[in-house]
Amino acid sequence: MQNPAARGRTDTASLVVAARPDAVYRAFADPDALITWLPPEGMTGRVLDYDFREGGRYRIELTYEEAAPSGGGKTTGRTDVSAGRFLSLEPGKRIVQSVEFESSDASFAGEMVMTWSFEPLPAGTRITITAENVPPGISQADHDAGLRSSLENLARYLG
């Protein structure tokens, strides 16, 4: 059987933060922490469901603070709702999660797999996001900007 993540585009982003891998991991484990840094610039977030364990499910809503990009959000004119599950959790090392957008637009359909890797460095941690099977409705430029923005928010959160 073919891995569903192998079918579409793969986007990556990376940033070194001045925090230990275990602190980075904790920023994912706590939904209140997650929602302070995950929304990209210009968006706010709300955790609708969050069961942080292997096999656990989550659902998150991101809302554009101002006008959404051309065509609106993925779910409504101003919102993106995504849901998925945690496929693999390795404390301080890696988080693998599935992501599906709630959308009536077929260009956002399909399961994306996001892997967050935490590489210890003398001065902190290199965080790398690898998004596989990115839906074609998400432009590479927009996705790159969103991933970068979330990483920069996380770096600020970790202080």
Order of alpha helices (4+ residues) and beta strands (2+ residues): beta-alpha-alpha-beta-beta-beta-beta-beta-beta-alpha
